């Protein structure tokens, strides 16, 4: 079994942090801890996992990074790095960034699909993103299908930065909108400084009944064809994947879908690319 590096693991510790957004998502408004994840992934070949920030209260961003960096520094769990939250739109970005970075920080993210489109279009935002290049830290992009042009413009404006497009570019899992998504994804992939995560799309299915490999195959195939095996990462998006399915099902889907690829391609997609992009 080729090992997988899970590049998109959310963990929720409600006794440590405030997750205001969870109030609107009852299924996620509870603890999802590392020990739960470890049990769920037994036998699925997870060789390492990267914690992805969970949009905690802004004042807690450095504390979240520190807490999970401490876990990643321990040898008795699968965590190998932390993608920390940041707010590039803020005037104190650099100060907060310095307070957030740890030895375990392998990337940064600002959730943008729930923000006004103009957030990432300001000159200050882009200048702060450009500053990350000196840290050699990739920036994860969380945009929806309708925001592909905004994502493209941000990536193009920051050619020295490494970007990671989360969740296959946030598609609407709707055959009627498949072609629009393809066109937007191809435009983003035309820029050399971006890779893409195969993650998150199972939760985008309209109903649990539609969260099947058969239904998701057109999106999975297109993502790999568009970016190529050397620009694809794997992420579980746990526990968000629980909204329509569960973590073991998603990992099984991933392995089944990529089973037709060569061993070299699977090795790149499952863990080699993660090492190159995130250094884990």
N, C-alpha and C positions, 0 to 999 in steps of 0.2 A: 504493500500500500504506500503510494507516494504521499509524504507528509504535507499537510496544509498549514500555512501561516494565516491565521484569521486576522485580517487587517482592520476589522471594524466591529469591535466588541463593546457594547454599552454595559455598564454596571450601575445599578441604582442602590444606593445606601441611604435610605430615608432618615436614619438616625444620625447621619453625618451632614447631609446637604438638603437644600430646599430646591424642589423641582416644581415650580409653579405650573408649568405646562402640563404636568401629569394629571392635574385636576380635570382636564378636558378629555383625558384618555384613561378611563377607569381600569382598563385591562393592564395598564402599565403603572398604575398608581400604587405600587407596593415594592418591596425589596426584590432585587434580582442581583444576587451576590456571586462572588467568584466560585464559591464551593458548589452552588447550584449549576453554574455553567460547566464546571469540571465534570460533574456527574453526567450531565446531558451529552457531553462530547466523548465520553468513554467509548473506545472502539472505533472512533471515526477518524483517527490519524491526525489529530490536531497537535502539531509540534511546537506551536507558540502562538500567542495571541497579543494583539495590540489594543489597549483600551482606547476607546473613542469618547471624547468629552460628551456630556449629556445635557448641555445647556442649563447648568445650574444657575442660581442667582448670581448676577455679575460680580458682586462683592466676594463670592466664594470661589471664583475661578482659580486663584493661586492655591487655595486650600485643596481643591479637587485634584489639581495636578500633583501636589505634594503627597496627598493620601495614596493615590494610585501609583505614583512613582515609588513610594515605600513598599507597596505590594510587589511591584515589578522587580525591586532590588532583592527580593527574597527568592530562594531557589526551590521552594516547595509548591510552586504554582506555575501555570502556563504563561503568565504575563511576561512579555519581553520588551515592552515599550509603551509610551503614553503619547497620544495625540491630544494636546491640550487646547482648551478654548482660548479665544482672543477676541478683541474688539478693535479692529483696524480703523473703524470710523471715529474712535475717541481721540481727543487731543493728548491724553496721557498714555497712549498705546505703548510707547517704548518703556515707560516706567513700569507699567503693569506686566509687560512682557518679561522684563528682567526679573520681576518677582515671581513669575510663573515657571520659568525654565528650570529644569532639573537635569541631572545626568541621564534620566530615563526618557526625556522628551525626544520623540522622533518625528514629530510633525505638529501642525497647528490647524485649527479649523474655526471658522465663524459660520454658524447656521444662517443661511441666506434665503432659503426658499420661503421662510415665514416673515421676511423683512421686506420693506418697500424696495422696489427695483433700483431706486436711485442710491441705495446704501453703498453698493459696490462700484458706483460710477463716479464718485467724487475723486478729485485729485489727491486729497489727503488719504483716503482709503488705499488708493493704488500706490502711493508713495510708501505707505507703511507696509504694504505687501512686498514691494520691491526690497525693502530693508531686510526681509527674511532671507534673501538669497545669501547674505553674508554669514548667516547662521547655518546655511546648508540644510534648512528645514523645509520639507514640502508643505504645501498648503492644500488641504482638502476642500473641495467645492461641493456644496450641497444646494443644487438648483433643480427646479422642476423643468419638465419639457417645454413649457411656455416661456422659460427664461434662457433658452439655449443661446440666443444672440447676446444676452448680457454676459453669460459665462464666456463666450467666445471673445468678446471685447476685453474682458478683464485679463484673460490669459494672454491675448495678443499684446496688451499694454505692459505686460511684465515678462519679457522674453527670457530674463535670466533666472526666473523662478521655476521650480518644479511644482506642477499642479497635479492633483489626483481628483478626478471626477467621480463622485460617489454615486452608487446605486444606478449604474448604467445611464446616468444622465436623467434620472427621475421620470421615466416614461409613464404615460397614461396607458395602462394595460387594456387597450381598446383597439381591435383590428382597424377600426375606421380612422384611427390617428397614428397608426404604425408608420406610414410613409413620412408624415411630418416629422416624427421623432427621428427616423433614419436620416433625413436631410440635415436636421440640426446636429445630430451626433457626428455625421461625416464632416461637417464644417469645423466642429470643435477638434476632431481627430486630425484635421489637416495641420494643426499647430504641433510642432515637435516636442513642446515642453509640457505635455499633459498625458497621463495614463488614466486608466478607467478601472473602477471596481465593479466586479460582478457581485452585487450585494443589493439588499433592500427591495428588489422588485417583487418578491413574493408577497410582501406586505401591501404592495400597490394593487394587487388583484381586487376586483370589485367585491368578490365574495370568497369565502373559504373553499367553496366547491370549484372555483376557477383557479385555485392556487395549485396547479398541477404542472408537471414538467412539459406535458404536451402543449398546454396553453402558453407556457412561457418560452418555449423553444424559439419562436421567431425573434424574440428580443435578445435571448442569449446568443443565438447564432449571429445576429447582426452586430452585436457588441464586439464579439471576437473577430469577425470578418473586418470590421471597421478599424479597430485598433491594432489587431495582430497579436499573436501569442506573447510577444515580448513587452506588450504594454497593457497587460491585464493582471489584476490582483483579485483575490478572493476575500470576501467579508461575510460574516454571518448576520450582522445587524441584529443580533440578539440583545434584548428580548423583543424588539419591534417586530421581528418575523412572526411572533406569536399572534399578531393581530389576525392573521389568516391561516397560519399553519403552526409549525414548531421547528426548533433547531435541528433535531435529528432528521426530519423530513427534508429540510433545506440542504443539509450536508450530503444526504443521499442523492438528492437531485443533482447537485454539483458534480459529484463523482460520476453519476450515470451519464450526464450530458457530455462531460469531457472524456469519457472512456474511449471515444472514437479518435481522439487526438493522439499524436505520437507521444512516446515517453518523454522526449525532450520538451515538447510543448506543454505537457502536463506539469513537468518539473518547473518550468518557467512560470506558468500560471499559478500553480499551487504555492510555491514558496521562493523560487529564485528571484522573481521580480520584486517581491517584498523586501528581500535582502538588499537589492540594489537601490530601491526607492527610499526605504525607511532605515536601512542600515541595521536590520535585526537578523 
